[in-house]
Amino acid sequence: MSMLSPALNKTVHFLAGPSNTSPSVLFIEKIIKVSFGSFLWGYACLSIQRLPNSKNRIRLILMVGFCGLILYFVMTDFLYMRQVASLSLQVPQIHVLASCQLGRCSLLIGCTLFLQTFCSLPGTGLFFMVCIYVFGIWSLIFSASTNWLPLKK
């Protein structure tokens, strides 16, 4: 385990990205990355499963490669996903939910229920759970704000 631990720590710190942004934007950005990445991972796994029985193997190999490339760019992008997260926080309902612990937990549950519709894609659930750990979403839920419920203005 001692040989694996430094590589795992470097990967987690790389995927965490720069932390010079507000915790709400960081949380929404990571939720978007995890849900979109899980969908892409499931589609790539489905294409790999179909590969032995397919007549268009080259097309499927290109699709898997394309999904992998998009997945890499989604997981390592810190500019455009952050802009999408900032724009989504301008919606009042999302801003209220992202400002408290219970709201962030409900956003994570909502994301999980949304991905449940794609449950037929293989590997989606496992990738989702691993990404929640790697991106540190649980720590963002419980450590970013001290209030459980939204504050009244």
RABELZI-V607241 format. One record per backbone hydrogen bond with DSSP energy under -1.0 kcal/mol. CO is the residue of the C=O (numbers start at 1). NH is the residue of the N-H. If there is no record, write none. Layout:
# RABELZI-V607241
co: <CO;CO>
nh: <NH;NH>
This chain:
# RABELZI-V607241
co: <1;4;5;6;7;8;9;10;11;12;22;23;24;25;26;27;28;29;30;31;32;33;34;35;36;37;38;39;40;41;42;43;44;45;46;51;56;57;58;59;60;61;62;63;64;65;66;67;68;69;70;71;72;79;80;81;82;83;84;85;87;88;91;92;93;94;100;101;102;103;104;105;106;107;108;109;110;111;112;114;115;116;118;121;123;124;125;126;127;128;129;130;131;132;136;137;138;139;140;147;148>
nh: <5;8;9;10;11;12;13;14;15;16;26;27;28;29;30;31;32;33;34;35;36;37;38;39;40;41;42;43;44;45;46;47;48;49;50;54;60;61;62;63;64;65;66;67;68;69;70;71;72;73;74;75;76;83;84;85;86;87;88;89;90;91;95;96;97;98;104;105;106;107;108;109;110;111;112;113;114;115;116;117;118;119;121;124;127;128;129;130;131;132;133;134;135;137;140;141;142;143;144;101;102>
